[in-house]
């Protein structure tokens, strides 16, 4: 069992509370970054690059509330400084001191403020009213260290609207984590078979001549101009010999060609079972436990103890752990498939 799976199973379900712990949502591993450049088989690199971009989107989304809060706070301070700058308007201070709250004074104040606002066309120009001219750069430098504290403050707001919004973001992160993994394993399988069709297809093809003759539809052979030397993986997926819609389908597809190879160790990560079950509950049951979730989570500590009909409470820690499970399996699978293709090349 991976560290991620142990963490998910052991602690985070029990520590749920009204605090969404959103500051932890982006605290998943970064070992997927740059993996593509280290792969020896060039054909695998686009798969790794797509996974990296997909996961980076999840990290950006997890940091978005903190970034918006920081920007709003800075803009608020800048706007206050803008108001203070009105003291430099000729005659305004004297008018406010001698005739406060009169239509004439209010007109002067409104005109001066309107003039200032008309000159503020961008967020950067608004920040120019801060005392430090390099405010934009200074305010954004160090955001990474400030993000957990800002997100923690947002997470602790008790309003239902904020809590629901954070829940929606956490759900989107979990769903996106599964989508990134599901996409990767499908693309990775296709590329592996395309690169080594002789050995890998032999492992899954039927042995009988009559059965083999019906194995691939004629229309697919025509589609690929009867040249399957670099498209066999695509053909097998198009002919529905394998599927990647569920975790069981994915494991079956990989087991059909890799069997006892090291690749299977990564795909048997129990953290994937939790990710898949939670994702399905979010997408198909609005986040409530059903019989399928209950059955899938047997033997998974706190997850398995949840009752049918109970809502699955999400937190930043849970989202980060589930995203981490997909990253751990995905990076290991890419590395192991790369190793396998390198050591088992198809003859030209």
C-alpha positions as CSV (number, residue, x, y, z in Angstrom):
1,X,0.0,0.0,0.0
2,X,1.3,3.4,-0.8
3,X,1.8,6.2,1.7
4,X,-1.1,8.1,0.1
5,X,-3.4,5.2,0.5
6,X,-2.4,4.7,4.2
7,X,-3.0,8.4,4.9
8,X,-6.4,8.4,3.2
9,X,-7.5,5.3,5.0
10,X,-6.2,6.1,8.4
11,X,-6.8,9.7,9.3
12,X,-8.5,12.2,7.1
13,X,-12.0,10.8,7.2
14,X,-12.0,11.0,11.0
15,X,-10.8,14.6,11.1
16,X,-13.6,16.1,9.1
17,X,-15.2,19.2,10.5
18,X,-16.9,22.4,9.3
19,X,-13.5,23.6,8.4
20,X,-12.8,22.5,4.9
21,X,-9.0,22.7,5.4
22,X,-8.8,24.1,1.9
23,X,-5.3,25.3,2.5
24,X,-4.2,21.7,2.1
25,X,-5.8,21.1,-1.2
26,X,-2.8,22.1,-3.3
27,X,-0.3,20.2,-1.0
28,X,0.2,17.2,-3.3
29,X,3.5,16.0,-4.7
30,X,5.2,17.6,-7.6
31,X,7.3,14.6,-8.8
32,X,5.2,14.5,-12.0
33,X,6.7,17.8,-13.1
34,X,9.3,17.4,-15.8
35,X,8.9,13.6,-16.0
36,X,8.4,13.8,-19.8
37,X,11.9,15.0,-20.3
38,X,13.4,12.0,-18.6
39,X,11.5,9.4,-20.6
40,X,13.7,7.5,-23.1
41,X,10.9,6.8,-25.5
42,X,9.9,9.9,-27.3
43,X,6.4,8.6,-28.1
44,X,5.6,8.6,-24.4
45,X,6.5,12.2,-23.8
46,X,3.2,13.8,-25.1
47,X,1.3,11.5,-22.7
48,X,3.4,12.6,-19.7
49,X,3.2,16.3,-20.8
50,X,-0.6,16.1,-21.0
51,X,-0.8,14.6,-17.6
52,X,1.5,17.3,-16.2
53,X,-0.7,20.1,-17.7
54,X,-3.9,18.5,-16.4
55,X,-2.6,18.2,-12.8
56,X,-1.1,21.7,-12.9
57,X,-4.7,22.9,-13.7
58,X,-5.8,21.2,-10.5
59,X,-3.1,22.9,-8.5
60,X,-4.0,26.3,-10.0
61,X,-7.6,25.7,-9.2
62,X,-6.8,24.8,-5.6
63,X,-4.8,28.0,-5.2
64,X,-7.4,30.2,-6.8
65,X,-9.4,31.3,-3.7
66,X,-6.3,32.3,-2.0
67,X,-5.1,34.3,-5.0
68,X,-8.4,36.1,-5.3
69,X,-8.5,36.9,-1.6
70,X,-4.9,38.2,-1.7
71,X,-5.7,40.3,-4.8
72,X,-8.9,41.7,-3.2
73,X,-7.1,42.6,0.0
74,X,-4.4,44.4,-1.9
75,X,-6.9,46.2,-4.1
76,X,-8.8,47.3,-1.0
77,X,-5.7,48.8,0.5
78,X,-4.9,50.5,-2.8
79,X,-8.5,51.9,-3.0
80,X,-8.1,53.3,0.5
81,X,-4.9,55.0,-0.6
82,X,-6.7,56.3,-3.7
83,X,-9.3,57.9,-1.4
84,X,-6.6,59.5,0.7
85,X,-5.0,60.9,-2.4
86,X,-8.1,63.1,-2.8
87,X,-6.6,65.3,-0.1
88,X,-4.4,66.7,-2.7
89,X,-7.3,68.0,-4.8
90,X,-7.3,71.9,-4.6
91,X,-10.0,73.3,-2.4
92,X,-11.4,69.9,-1.3
93,X,-10.0,69.9,2.2
94,X,-11.1,73.4,2.8
95,X,-14.6,72.6,1.5
96,X,-14.9,69.5,3.7
97,X,-13.7,71.4,6.7
98,X,-16.0,74.4,6.4
99,X,-19.0,73.0,4.6
100,X,-19.2,69.2,5.2
101,X,-22.2,67.2,3.8
102,X,-23.4,70.0,1.6
103,X,-24.4,69.3,-2.0
104,X,-21.6,71.5,-3.2
105,X,-18.9,69.7,-1.2
106,X,-20.3,66.3,-2.2
107,X,-20.2,67.3,-5.8
108,X,-16.6,68.3,-5.5
109,X,-15.8,65.0,-3.8
110,X,-17.7,62.9,-6.3
111,X,-16.1,64.7,-9.2
112,X,-12.6,64.3,-7.8
113,X,-13.2,60.6,-7.1
114,X,-14.7,60.0,-10.5
115,X,-11.6,61.6,-12.1
116,X,-9.3,59.4,-10.2
117,X,-11.3,56.2,-11.1
118,X,-11.4,57.1,-14.7
119,X,-7.6,57.1,-14.7
120,X,-7.5,53.6,-13.2
121,X,-8.0,51.2,-16.2
122,X,-6.2,48.2,-14.8
123,X,-5.5,46.4,-11.5
124,X,-1.8,47.4,-11.8
125,X,-2.8,51.1,-12.1
126,X,-4.9,50.8,-9.1
127,X,-2.0,49.4,-7.1
128,X,0.0,52.4,-8.1
129,X,-1.8,54.2,-5.3
130,X,0.0,52.0,-2.8
131,X,2.8,53.8,-0.9
132,X,5.4,51.5,-2.4
133,X,5.6,51.9,-6.2
134,X,6.8,48.4,-6.7
135,X,3.7,47.2,-5.0
136,X,2.6,44.7,-7.6
137,X,5.8,42.7,-7.5
138,X,6.2,43.0,-3.8
139,X,2.7,41.9,-3.1
140,X,2.9,38.8,-5.3
141,X,6.4,37.8,-4.3
142,X,6.1,35.3,-1.5
143,X,2.5,34.3,-2.3
144,X,3.4,30.7,-2.1
145,X,4.4,31.1,1.5
146,X,1.2,33.1,2.3
147,X,-1.2,30.9,0.4
148,X,-1.8,28.3,3.2
149,X,-2.7,31.1,5.8
150,X,-5.0,32.9,3.3
151,X,-6.8,29.7,2.3
152,X,-7.1,28.7,5.9
153,X,-8.9,31.9,6.8
154,X,-11.2,31.4,3.8
155,X,-11.9,27.8,4.8
156,X,-12.9,28.8,8.3
157,X,-15.7,31.1,7.3
158,X,-18.9,29.7,8.6
159,X,-21.3,30.9,5.9
160,X,-22.9,28.2,3.9
161,X,-22.3,29.9,0.6
162,X,-18.5,29.9,1.1
163,X,-18.5,26.3,2.5
164,X,-20.5,25.1,-0.5
165,X,-18.2,26.9,-2.9
166,X,-15.1,25.3,-1.3
167,X,-16.9,21.9,-1.4
168,X,-17.6,22.4,-5.1
169,X,-13.9,23.2,-5.8
170,X,-12.7,20.2,-3.8
171,X,-15.2,17.9,-5.7
172,X,-13.9,19.3,-9.0
173,X,-10.3,18.6,-7.9
174,X,-11.1,15.0,-7.1
175,X,-13.1,14.5,-10.3
176,X,-10.3,16.1,-12.3
177,X,-7.7,13.9,-10.6
178,X,-9.5,10.8,-11.8
179,X,-10.0,12.3,-15.3
180,X,-6.3,13.1,-15.5
181,X,-5.4,9.5,-14.5
182,X,-8.0,7.8,-16.7
183,X,-6.8,9.8,-19.7
184,X,-3.2,9.0,-19.0
185,X,-3.6,5.2,-18.6
186,X,-5.6,5.0,-21.8
187,X,-3.1,7.0,-23.8
188,X,-0.2,5.1,-22.2
189,X,-1.6,1.7,-23.0
190,X,-2.2,2.7,-26.7
191,X,1.3,4.0,-27.1
192,X,2.9,0.9,-25.4
193,X,1.0,-1.4,-27.8
194,X,1.8,0.7,-30.8
195,X,5.5,0.6,-29.9
196,X,5.7,-3.1,-29.2
197,X,2.8,-4.8,-31.0
198,X,4.4,-8.2,-31.6
199,X,5.0,-9.0,-28.0
200,X,2.1,-7.2,-26.3
201,X,-0.6,-8.2,-28.7
202,X,0.6,-11.8,-28.6
203,X,-0.1,-11.8,-24.9
204,X,-3.8,-10.9,-25.3
205,X,-4.7,-12.3,-28.8
206,X,-6.9,-15.5,-29.0
207,X,-5.0,-18.6,-29.9
208,X,-7.5,-20.4,-32.2
209,X,-7.3,-19.5,-35.9
210,X,-11.1,-19.3,-36.3
211,X,-11.5,-17.1,-33.2
212,X,-8.5,-14.9,-34.3
213,X,-10.0,-14.3,-37.7
214,X,-13.0,-12.6,-36.1
215,X,-11.0,-10.7,-33.5
216,X,-10.6,-7.5,-35.5
217,X,-13.3,-6.0,-37.6
218,X,-12.5,-5.7,-41.3
219,X,-13.6,-2.0,-41.3
220,X,-10.9,-1.1,-38.8
221,X,-8.2,-2.9,-40.9
222,X,-9.4,-0.8,-43.9
223,X,-9.4,2.4,-41.8
224,X,-5.7,1.9,-41.0
225,X,-4.9,0.8,-44.6
226,X,-4.0,-2.7,-43.4
227,X,-0.9,-1.4,-41.8
228,X,-1.0,-2.0,-38.0
229,X,2.7,-1.7,-37.3
230,X,2.3,1.5,-35.3
231,X,-1.5,1.6,-34.8
232,X,-2.3,-1.7,-33.1
233,X,-3.1,0.0,-29.8
234,X,-5.6,2.3,-31.4
235,X,-7.2,-0.5,-33.3
236,X,-7.7,-2.6,-30.1
237,X,-9.3,0.3,-28.3
238,X,-11.5,1.2,-31.2
239,X,-12.6,-2.4,-31.5
240,X,-13.4,-2.4,-27.8
241,X,-11.1,-5.2,-26.9
242,X,-10.1,-3.1,-23.9
243,X,-11.8,-0.3,-22.0
244,X,-10.6,2.4,-19.5
245,X,-14.0,3.5,-18.2
246,X,-13.6,2.0,-14.7
247,X,-10.7,1.1,-12.5
248,X,-11.5,-2.6,-13.0
249,X,-11.4,-2.1,-16.7
250,X,-8.1,-0.3,-16.5
251,X,-6.5,-3.0,-14.4
252,X,-7.9,-5.7,-16.7
253,X,-6.5,-3.9,-19.8
254,X,-3.0,-3.6,-18.3
255,X,-3.1,-7.1,-16.9
256,X,-3.8,-8.5,-20.4
257,X,-0.5,-7.3,-21.7
258,X,1.8,-6.7,-18.7
259,X,0.6,-9.4,-16.3
260,X,3.3,-9.9,-13.7
261,X,5.4,-7.0,-14.8
262,X,6.3,-4.1,-12.5
263,X,3.7,-1.9,-14.2
264,X,0.9,-3.8,-12.3
265,X,2.4,-2.8,-8.9
266,X,1.6,0.9,-9.6
267,X,-2.0,0.3,-10.9
268,X,-2.9,-1.9,-7.8
269,X,-2.4,1.2,-5.5
270,X,-5.3,1.1,-3.1
271,X,-5.5,4.9,-3.1
272,X,-6.9,4.6,-6.7
273,X,-9.8,2.5,-5.3
274,X,-10.7,5.3,-3.0
275,X,-10.3,8.0,-5.7
276,X,-12.4,6.0,-8.1
277,X,-15.2,5.3,-5.5
278,X,-15.3,8.9,-4.3
279,X,-15.3,10.3,-7.8
280,X,-18.2,8.0,-8.8
281,X,-20.2,9.0,-5.8
282,X,-19.6,12.7,-6.6
283,X,-20.5,12.3,-10.3
284,X,-23.3,9.7,-10.1
285,X,-24.8,10.1,-6.6
286,X,-24.3,13.8,-5.8
287,X,-21.6,12.9,-3.3
288,X,-23.8,10.4,-1.3
289,X,-22.8,6.9,-0.3
290,X,-24.6,4.2,-2.3
291,X,-24.4,0.4,-2.3
292,X,-21.7,0.5,-5.0
293,X,-19.5,2.8,-2.9
294,X,-20.1,0.7,0.2
295,X,-19.1,-2.5,-1.7
296,X,-16.0,-0.9,-3.2
297,X,-14.8,0.4,0.2
298,X,-15.0,-2.8,2.2
299,X,-11.8,-3.1,4.2
300,X,-10.9,0.6,3.8
301,X,-11.2,1.6,7.4
302,X,-13.3,4.8,7.9
303,X,-14.4,4.9,4.3
304,X,-15.9,1.4,4.5
305,X,-17.7,2.3,7.7
306,X,-19.8,5.0,6.1
307,X,-23.5,4.3,5.9
308,X,-25.5,4.2,2.7
309,X,-27.2,7.6,2.3
310,X,-24.5,9.5,4.2
311,X,-23.0,12.5,2.4
312,X,-19.2,12.3,1.8
313,X,-17.7,15.3,3.5
314,X,-14.7,16.6,1.6
315,X,-11.6,18.5,2.9
316,X,-8.5,19.9,1.4
317,X,-6.5,17.1,3.0
318,X,-8.7,14.4,1.4
319,X,-8.6,16.1,-2.0
320,X,-4.8,16.4,-1.8
321,X,-4.3,12.8,-0.8
322,X,-6.6,11.5,-3.6
323,X,-4.8,13.7,-6.2
324,X,-1.6,12.4,-4.8
325,X,-2.7,8.8,-5.3
326,X,-3.3,9.4,-9.0
327,X,0.1,11.1,-9.3
328,X,2.0,8.3,-7.6
329,X,0.4,5.6,-9.8
330,X,0.7,7.7,-13.0
331,X,4.3,8.6,-12.6
332,X,5.3,5.0,-11.6
333,X,3.4,3.6,-14.5
334,X,5.0,6.0,-17.0
335,X,8.4,5.1,-15.7
336,X,7.8,1.4,-15.8
337,X,6.2,1.4,-19.2
338,X,9.2,3.4,-20.5
339,X,11.6,0.8,-19.0
340,X,9.6,-2.1,-20.5
341,X,9.6,-0.6,-24.0
342,X,13.3,0.2,-23.7
343,X,14.2,-3.4,-22.7
344,X,11.7,-5.1,-25.0
345,X,11.8,-3.3,-28.3
346,X,10.0,-4.8,-31.3
347,X,12.3,-5.8,-34.1
348,X,12.2,-3.5,-37.1
